């Protein structure tokens, strides 16, 4: 039986880069009725748009066009998308009564908009999936008459700049209110299970059919080899390690495809003649960029933030068959024999050299088969099974209400 699902989080559909939330909701929409609630722009975003400093769907945000749209997916499924009215930017406020009051005001305003959309769609008592937005989750819990509340946690919130004042505190509150948590890495699962025993693991996947190409088994020889990376170029990257690689392989092309939030970093990269950084690319074009690469990189620093990451790019590289070299930022033992993991700079450089010169054709096939087993289709089935399991149990709200009802009366 189809379940009515509402996804509320920090991203928009379909977006300008690959997001696990979007991928999973696309999969769930195949078997369930799903409303995807886009990121709520603030009044600051509205002003920036009017000044020409940003682009947002202004008319929908202001309610001048229909906020609710319906989209047909490649699977012939349909997915409904809702644009919310503007909100007040409050993350800069310190914890206290003012922050809480404005958070609740934002949440009630958004909840009214979502309820109107649910009424139009005929949704009844939906499962609400909160995608990495615990502050809104705490404030909105119960406002959508949800059957169950699931927290989809795909990063360590302590490492997020936007949530430094409130994220960890409110996430702990939210974990105790939800019916289940779904995480993307074993490290995250272990951390969240301490607060919420009903914690599940659904690792990131890959749009296998998009990335896989049969000719990957018969790669063409290129005059100039290319070492590549896809993803945000931010503080997760070990830049000293990459600089060593740039200088050690002066005749190798480095292709870094992704958003560069720091202009100074973009300027620094331009000094290397063998480095190309074309910026962020549409998700549909990423396979074309990866197929230009002879080796895929995951050059992350090792810290608490990266230990919680299961990188989406890993399976995307593997689906094209190319070798992968990564730092030992987290436990990657499930990929033993398929990728090379280096614990030092020298070992990383040596692994790149070996991958460029001595890759084995039989490994190419094994990488592809590993990626096939990690497809988003499979991940969606895992998530759907978790929803089914959660719905067989009393919700957290029902359990709490029952406990209150059975408390002894006091005189």
Secondary structure as GFF3:
##gff-version 3
##sequence-region A 1 411
A	DSSP	beta_strand	4	9	.	.	.	ID=ss1
A	DSSP	alpha_helix	20	28	.	.	.	ID=ss2
A	DSSP	beta_strand	33	37	.	.	.	ID=ss3
A	DSSP	alpha_helix	43	50	.	.	.	ID=ss4
A	DSSP	alpha_helix	58	61	.	.	.	ID=ss5
A	DSSP	beta_strand	68	72	.	.	.	ID=ss6
A	DSSP	beta_strand	78	82	.	.	.	ID=ss7
A	DSSP	alpha_helix	97	121	.	.	.	ID=ss8
A	DSSP	beta_strand	127	131	.	.	.	ID=ss9
A	DSSP	alpha_helix	134	140	.	.	.	ID=ss10
A	DSSP	beta_strand	148	153	.	.	.	ID=ss11
A	DSSP	three_ten_helix	157	159	.	.	.	ID=ss12
A	DSSP	three_ten_helix	161	163	.	.	.	ID=ss13
A	DSSP	alpha_helix	167	177	.	.	.	ID=ss14
A	DSSP	beta_strand	180	183	.	.	.	ID=ss15
A	DSSP	alpha_helix	186	193	.	.	.	ID=ss16
A	DSSP	beta_strand	199	201	.	.	.	ID=ss17
A	DSSP	alpha_helix	208	211	.	.	.	ID=ss18
A	DSSP	three_ten_helix	214	218	.	.	.	ID=ss19
A	DSSP	beta_strand	226	230	.	.	.	ID=ss20
A	DSSP	alpha_helix	239	248	.	.	.	ID=ss21
A	DSSP	beta_strand	253	257	.	.	.	ID=ss22
A	DSSP	alpha_helix	263	269	.	.	.	ID=ss23
A	DSSP	beta_strand	275	276	.	.	.	ID=ss24
A	DSSP	three_ten_helix	283	285	.	.	.	ID=ss25
A	DSSP	alpha_helix	286	290	.	.	.	ID=ss26
A	DSSP	beta_strand	295	298	.	.	.	ID=ss27
A	DSSP	alpha_helix	304	307	.	.	.	ID=ss28
A	DSSP	alpha_helix	312	320	.	.	.	ID=ss29
A	DSSP	beta_strand	323	327	.	.	.	ID=ss30
A	DSSP	three_ten_helix	333	335	.	.	.	ID=ss31
A	DSSP	beta_strand	340	342	.	.	.	ID=ss32
A	DSSP	alpha_helix	345	358	.	.	.	ID=ss33
A	DSSP	alpha_helix	361	373	.	.	.	ID=ss34
A	DSSP	alpha_helix	376	391	.	.	.	ID=ss35
A	DSSP	alpha_helix	396	405	.	.	.	ID=ss36
###
